[in-house]
């Protein structure tokens, strides 16, 4: 098949650019055959079974109960005691801190400071037992960070460079890299139930890129559209230096999260105002669910039955204060939005996570310089002032055996 024929659909590109199609996920069997080194899947029908309230790893026994908030413009981290709701710490980090990421072994929290178009990107470790930072390590363009399912590598998402850097998860020494030339603004990710592939969002390309985690190579691109079609004009661009397609959609995909049964990926899109549904194995768009303005962050409930969807309230990267922000609560089983939580006076809920007991959803208020704490029983919300432009906060500790990265994608 020639390049022209493949680019017309921009749906499944594995055979053309990356050799044979990877081994498909085996999540229809009773036992999921995972990649070597990955912890076993306990419940194939609910891969979130081990993040239930109370399932705390011994690795987090000494961790202080805290909320860590990276403030992008301030260049610092605010530390909140979630029991007293008071700010109990504050420290400087690198330039443009974007997310705070729990390590695979749950022993370190990493602040990723991507520096945005500058050459002084870095990561700063935090000791969860003390809540204090360690020595900052220079790292090129770290917008986000994930971990291979076997825990052998940190995956630094070099957004501006359109590249994934595999690094030693402790020292951050570079191991290898994957170029993703068809994925402008490579951003957030989630992994298949067996760990064989990951799907990353392309914020400025309007689509997704699928990565074979065993062979460490690109196996496909997908353009997302609200009507499920692929327009020729959006899928006709090819990078002449690589021969890879550039899926230039009109959306702006953000966070991505896999369904409990491991079959469907939910993709938040800030311009589409909802979530796309993508079959992970076939890498085909299968649906779209409208939620709210500026759909951005995705977080499963502790029992794995609901998906909390943060709608940031604006289609702009730099939005106004007191926008049309909200949180949609989606039922995984029915794929229906069963509740919508609004912020009195408006707001901009962005990134965060659920408390260890599942009672609260903590989210940064990106354009309002606050943190929100939503009660998951009724949606009531309170606000805590923090630094300027808070982004990917994490609540720590959280239940689970290991972390795949971001603000706490634990399993």
PyMOL commands that set and color helices and strands:
alter all, ss='L'
color gray80, all
select helices_A, chain A and resi 3-9+14-17+49-51+58-60+232-234
alter helices_A, ss='H'
color red, helices_A
select strands_A, chain A and resi 66-71+76-81+86-92+97-102+108-113+122-127+132-138+144-147+154-158+163-167+174-179+186-191+197-202+207-212+217-223+237-238+245-246+253-258+264-269+274-279+284-290+295-300+306-311+326-331+336-342+349-354+360-365+370-375+381-385+394-396
alter strands_A, ss='S'
color yellow, strands_A
deselect
rebuild
show_as cartoon
